[in-house]
Amino acid sequence: MKKYSVFAVAREAMRHHTGWTRAWRDAQPKKRYDVIIIGAGGHGLATAYYLGKNFGITNVAILEKGWLGGGNTGRNTTIIRSNYLQDPSAAIYEKSRSLYETMSQDLNYNVMFSPRGVIMLAQTEHEVRGYKRTAHANALQGVTTEFIGPEKVKSLVPIINIDGPRYPVLGGLWQARGGTARHDAVAWGYARACSDMGMDVIQRCEVTGIRQMGGRVTGVSTNRGDIDCDKLGMVVAGHSGHLADMAGFRLPIESVALQALVSEPIKPCMDVVVMANTVHGYMSQSDKGEMVIGGGTDGYNNYTQRGSFHHIEETVRALIETFPMVSRLKMLRQWGGIVDVTGDRSPILSKTPVDGIFVNCGWGTGGFKAIPGSGWAMAELIAKGQSPLTDAFGLNRFAEGRFIDESVAAGVAH
Ligand SMILES: Cc1cc2nc3c(=O)[nH]c(=O)nc-3n(C[C@H](O)[C@H](O)[C@H](O)COP(=O)(O)OP(=O)(O)OC[C@H]3O[C@@H](n4cnc5c(N)ncnc54)[C@H](O)[C@@H]3O)c2cc1C
């Protein structure tokens, strides 16, 4: 891999940019790998990357039925934060956030991490109490957050209307080192680094069956033939239930559409990320100037990768109360992704009933922020059979009633 640097840019400028090489090889499937990862989204690619980087396991293929990053990884609103309520969540999300801080240097790829700060608005007394509790929990967990009053919110977000008609802004949970990153770049950066370690990133390779013998995985069937492996990681987000079905077990997962939209580009007007969970909308401004807006999931299961129109209406209507300027914006684009939601709104990083198969899913509406931490932990689970970061997120928690409640208790879904 040629290192990207200011010298490389200067050198290529001198020779009319004829010397750049492909960021990753267009690999063909081999007969056998030590580890196969299904799904070249952020979580699958990060898992492969840390398998190589932390454990020296590089005979790895990442199989992707479409194009890499074409699932939720390339469709999300890129919010990064780690201000979760429960200890296991705070541990993995904070690990992830801290890896984002140095990801560009680590991958030698600019992922445009922008720790501009995230505010979660408190617009009811219940939310004030809830977010104060989360701030206290975060202090014990070593996650830096603070509960701020409405004046500080207004100073951070001058365009906000703190005296909203239905829900005035009573304060907010502020994480100064939360922010955003460029989602495609995260996928591309990991793919380039995996390819450089000798791993095969294979696009347009759909897994259609999972082969096993005596309760142990032996390989996968794909539209490009059978491929053998010792270990298999399923990292396919909204398609997890489908893949588990192929392997002969069930997952407590629902697949639903989550959508987002962007406005026309406007002058810089908001340099933090704002989440308004009571009215259910969140917004940030992209580097291009578009207001990036997200809302809630559709109320029914589906696999269509687009959302229903009433959700766009609801989300925009909700935001207009808090950000009246939104009423004068034209919306440019809308899209959807299929997210994988568990009952406690926490992920599953786990061994499965089939020996050698590991599953990483259930990140639902909020897994972009978790990509590096999840990859780090999942690689350890696959390599060593155990990881302190994944222990609480096993499938057994659903049988044992040990939920990690990040929805009802924390009051935030994303
Ligand atoms: C509109 C929207 C907004 C969001 N906003 C945020 C946010 O602000 N912050 C945040 O943290 N998270 C957010 N998320 C959630 C986040 O995008 C996801 O949790 C995360 O990207 C999941 O990554 P992944 O790698 O697990 O899945 P994906 O990126 O979906 O990758 C899974 C891959 O598996 C592939 N695949 C499926 N079946 C097969 C098969 N049979 N064979 C081979 N390949 C297969 C798919 O093609 C896909 O590329 C949002 C999601 C959406 C949709």
The ligand as a Gaussian input file, in Angstrom:
#p B3LYP/6-31G(d) Opt

LIG

0 1
 C      -30.840000       6.421000       8.232000
 C      -29.886000       5.884000       9.267000
 C      -29.313000       6.757000      10.182000
 C      -28.422000       6.280000      11.142000
 N      -27.802000       7.179000      11.949000
 C      -26.845000       6.764000      12.814000
 C      -26.100000       7.697000      13.563000
 O      -26.273000       8.912000      13.448000
 N      -25.156000       7.237000      14.420000
 C      -24.918000       5.911000      14.580000
 O      -24.079000       5.551000      15.400000
 N      -25.592000       4.985000      13.835000
 C      -26.542000       5.374000      12.969000
 N      -27.224000       4.462000      12.201000
 C      -26.981000       3.023000      12.407000
 C      -25.719000       2.557000      11.705000
 O      -25.734000       2.979000      10.363000
 C      -25.618000       1.038000      11.748000
 O      -25.801000       0.578000      13.068000
 C      -24.264000       0.557000      11.275000
 O      -23.876000       1.205000      10.084000
 C      -24.307000      -0.934000      11.036000
 O      -23.127000      -1.309000      10.384000
 P      -22.935000      -2.807000       9.933000
 O      -21.552000      -2.915000       9.405000
 O      -23.312000      -3.710000      11.046000
 O      -24.050000      -3.016000       8.828000
 P      -24.130000      -2.618000       7.288000
 O      -23.362000      -1.387000       7.002000
 O      -25.574000      -2.631000       6.926000
 O      -23.365000      -3.797000       6.590000
 C      -23.895000      -5.109000       6.474000
 C      -23.520000      -5.605000       5.110000
 O      -23.870000      -6.992000       5.003000
 C      -24.177000      -7.230000       3.648000
 N      -24.923000      -8.485000       3.528000
 C      -26.186000      -8.758000       3.968000
 N      -26.525000     -10.020000       3.650000
 C      -25.454000     -10.570000       3.018000
 C      -25.210000     -11.836000       2.429000
 N      -26.137000     -12.825000       2.439000
 N      -24.011000     -12.061000       1.838000
 C      -23.044000     -11.082000       1.818000
 N      -23.252000      -9.850000       2.336000
 C      -24.432000      -9.603000       2.947000
 C      -25.001000      -6.004000       3.259000
 O      -25.032000      -5.829000       1.855000
 C      -24.271000      -4.883000       3.982000
 O      -23.336000      -4.202000       3.174000
 C      -28.135000       4.894000      11.213000
 C      -28.711000       4.019000      10.308000
 C      -29.572000       4.500000       9.323000
 C      -30.171000       3.540000       8.346000

